[in-house]
Amino acid sequence: MSVSSTRLAVLGLGLAMAAAACTPLRSHQGYVVDTDLVNSIQPGVDNRQSVLQTLGTPTITSQFNGGDWYYVARDSRNLGFNLPHPASQITLQISFDPAGNVSAIRRSGIDQAADISPYGKTTPTLGRQRGFFQDLFGNIGAVGAPGAGAGAPGTGGGGRTRP
């Protein structure tokens, strides 16, 4: 092999690797939606057990409103090492009445998804900004101080009163 053919082979390999890095990647997360099974669930006919047998375990279960069940499916795509961006999303919400029967079925798409951008490594809060040493030593001298609550005698804050 000559030097020029070796260089050409290395150049071709480098171009192939660069082209592979720009290939769009597609991924699926969550529930795999089967339209026939979803359409077979009927309000007033099905209950929790029949939904569980038909659709399987929900992605998310609500702790409020009678325990709604959510089945979430999301398709994403990205280029190379970029963060994935959702291309489509289907959210199926199944609501139950107090007896456990299906009362409503709602579908929503990507229009209901919120894009959340974290703010650095901390969550911004209202109020005072305190540093590490202020958090560590900030309570020194506050225990038992007048108006500090518990511990001060005669204030009814749990301190011992003299007879």
N, C-alpha and C positions, 0 to 999 in steps of 0.2 A: 504494500500500500504506500502510495506516495504521500508527501507532506500535504499537498494541496487537496487530495481526496480525504485525508484525515481531518483537515480543517473543515472541509465541506460537510463531512459526517457529523462533526461536533456542532457546527452551525445548524444543521438540520435537526439534530437532537435538541438543541437549545430552543429553536423555534417551535418544535413540537411540544416541549414542556411549557413554553409561554402560552401557546394556544390552549393547552389543557387547563391552565390556571384560569382562563377566561370563559370556560364552559359553564353555562348556567346550571346550577344545582337545584333540584326540586325535592321537596320533602313533604311528607304527610304526617300530621300529628293528631292524636286523639281517636275518636270514634270513626269507624269505617261505616259510612251511611249506605244502607240497603233500602232504596226507595220503596220497594214492595213491602218490606217489613214495617217501615215507618208508617206507610199508608194503611196498614192493617190495624193499627191501634185506633180505637174509636172511643170518644167520650161517652160516658154512660154505660158502656159495654164492658170495657176492660178495667182491671184493678191492678194494684201494685205487683201482685204475683204474676199475672199474665203479661204485664209489660216487662218484668224481669226475665221471664222465659222467652219472650219474643225478641227484645232488643239487647238483653244482657245488662250487666252492671253499668249504671250511669257514670259519666265522667265526674260530675259534681252533684252532690245532694245539698239542698238548701236546709238550713237549720230553722228557718222561719217560714211563715205562710203555709203551714201544713206539710212541709218537706217536699217542695218541688224537686223534680229530677231534671238534670241538664245533660244532654249529649252534645259534645262539642267536637267538631272536625275542622281542621285548618290545613290548607295547602300553602306552602311557602316556597319562595325561590330566592336565590342569591347568586352573585357572581364571585367566584374565587373565595377569598377569605372575608368578604363583606358580611355584615349581619343579615340574616334572612328577613325578608319583607313578606307579609301575608298577601297571597294572591287571591284567595277566597276562603271564606269561613261559613260554616253552617252551625247554628246553635238551635237545638231542639229542646224546648222547655215543656215538660209534662207536669201539669198541676193535678193534685188529687183533692177530693173533698174529705171531710172528717171520717167518713166510712172507709176510705182507701180506694174509692173508685176514681177513674180518670174524669176530671171535670173540664179540662181544656188542654189543647196542644197548640203551642205557638212556635213559629219558625222565624229566625232572623239570620241576617247575613253579615258580611264584612262591614256594612254601614254602622252596625252597633258596636264594633270593636274600637276600643280607645287606644291611642298611641301614647304610651307613658315613657317619658324620658327622665331617668333618675338624675338627681342633682348631686353630682360628685359622690362622695362616700358618706355624706351626712344628710339627714332629713331636715330641711329648714323649719324652724319653729318660731312662734311669736314669743316675745318676752326678752329676758336678759340673755346676753351672750356670755357664757362662762367658759373659762379655760380649764385645763387639767388640774392645776394647783388650786384654783378656786373651788372646784368640785371636791378635791381631796381635803382641803383645810377650811372650807367655807363654814362649817358648823361649829368650829371651835369658839367657845364663848357664848353660843346661842342657847345651850342647854341650861335651863333654870333662869334665864334672863327674864326680867319683867315683860309681860305681854307675850311670852313665847309659848304659853300653853301649859302643858303638864309639868309638874315638878316644883312650881313656885308655891311656898306655903301660904295658906289662907286664900288661895284663888279658886279653890274647888277643882283644880286641875289634876287631882290625884296625889297632891302633896299631903304630908301628914300635918294635922293641926294640933296645936298644944292646948291642953285643958285649961 
